[in-house]
C-alpha cells in the first residue's frame, strides 16, 4: 500500500502538536480522516463528471464505442487533475 505524506496536516486542520493530550490528538485525527474522506469523494465526483463529459464529446463527434471509451478515460483523468488542483490550491 502506498503511504502518502501529508505535510499540510496540522496547518490545514489548525491542529497544534500536543504530545501530552490524547484527546487533542484524537480530535485532530478525526478531522484529518474527515478531510481525507472528503478528498476521496471529490475525486469520485470529478472522475465521473469528467468521464461523462468525455463520453458525451465522443458521442457528439461520432467516434464510435472505442473513441467514446478513450475520450471518457481522458475526461476522467482531466477531472482528477482539476479536483487535485482545486484541493491543493487552498493549502498555501
Secondary structure, DSSP 4 states (H G I P E B T S, - for coil): ------TTHHHHHT----SS-HHHHHHHHHHHHHHHHHHHHHHHHHHHHHHHHHHHHHHHHT-HHHHHHHHHHHHHHHHHHHHHHHHHHTT-
